[in-house]
Amino acid sequence: MEIGYMIDDTYWGQGLTGEAAQCVIDYVVRHLCIRTIIGFHRAVNIQSRRVFDKMGFKSESQFNHTQIIKGESVKIIGMRWSSA
Ligand SMILES: CC(C)(COP(=O)(O)OP(=O)(O)OC[C@H]1O[C@@H](n2cnc3c(N)ncnc32)[C@H](O)[C@@H]1OP(=O)(O)O)[C@@H](O)C(=O)NCCC(=O)NCCS
């Protein structure tokens, strides 16, 4: 499963994204028996990276890649979470 997130900037910095994403993870692990979840963030997106880090995702270099977005080369970092 792949996860991604976005929250209105009115609510940034309150930990709400991680809280909501953790609920999704708990649900899919418990009810769908999913054991591995991946996600991606732009290398420059420190805020998104922090959310992944705080949920226990680890950087997975094999998923790193470059995308061309609006003519710009953008480094994308892959993250992975696995249940114990
Ligand atoms: C990335 C995003 C989902 C984070 O959501 P959030 O609910 O603010 O997440 P958190 O409250 O856990 O904050 C994460 C980190 O962002 C940083 N941060 C929070 N508010 C910030 C602000 N206003 N300015 C700069 N940094 C900020 C903090 O360093 C925080 O880390 P910390 O908990 O170690 O201090 C949100 O910024 C967003 O929607 N961004 C636009 C869409 C996007 O980039 N989505 C991710 C695509 S991969």
The ligand as a Gaussian input file, in Angstrom:
#p B3LYP/6-31G(d) Opt

LIG

0 1
 C        3.601000      17.744000       4.927000
 C        2.360000      18.066000       5.732000
 C        1.278000      17.044000       5.403000
 C        2.746000      17.978000       7.241000
 O        1.560000      18.091000       8.008000
 P        1.533000      18.592000       9.536000
 O        0.224000      18.165000      10.094000
 O        1.896000      20.041000       9.619000
 O        2.705000      17.725000      10.195000
 P        3.354000      17.926000      11.647000
 O        2.506000      18.829000      12.487000
 O        3.691000      16.585000      12.164000
 O        4.690000      18.714000      11.336000
 C        5.747000      18.064000      10.627000
 C        6.999000      18.946000      10.664000
 O        6.760000      20.080000       9.846000
 C        7.406000      21.217000      10.426000
 N        6.432000      22.298000      10.411000
 C        5.191000      22.285000      10.910000
 N        4.570000      23.448000      10.643000
 C        5.457000      24.196000       9.953000
 C        5.418000      25.495000       9.384000
 N        4.328000      26.266000       9.476000
 N        6.519000      25.945000       8.735000
 C        7.615000      25.201000       8.642000
 N        7.705000      23.943000       9.149000
 C        6.639000      23.468000       9.801000
 C        7.888000      20.872000      11.788000
 O        9.314000      20.816000      11.747000
 C        7.336000      19.491000      12.046000
 O        8.314000      18.642000      12.606000
 P        8.471000      18.501000      14.215000
 O        7.208000      17.845000      14.698000
 O        9.666000      17.660000      14.366000
 O        8.620000      19.887000      14.763000
 C        1.842000      19.486000       5.443000
 O        2.903000      20.386000       5.616000
 C        1.259000      19.631000       4.049000
 O        0.095000      19.349000       3.807000
 N        2.088000      20.089000       3.111000
 C        1.646000      20.283000       1.718000
 C        1.402000      18.963000       1.020000
 C        2.589000      18.054000       1.105000
 O        3.745000      18.475000       1.033000
 N        2.266000      16.755000       1.277000
 C        3.279000      15.721000       1.343000
 C        3.608000      15.257000      -0.020000
 S        4.860000      13.998000       0.059000

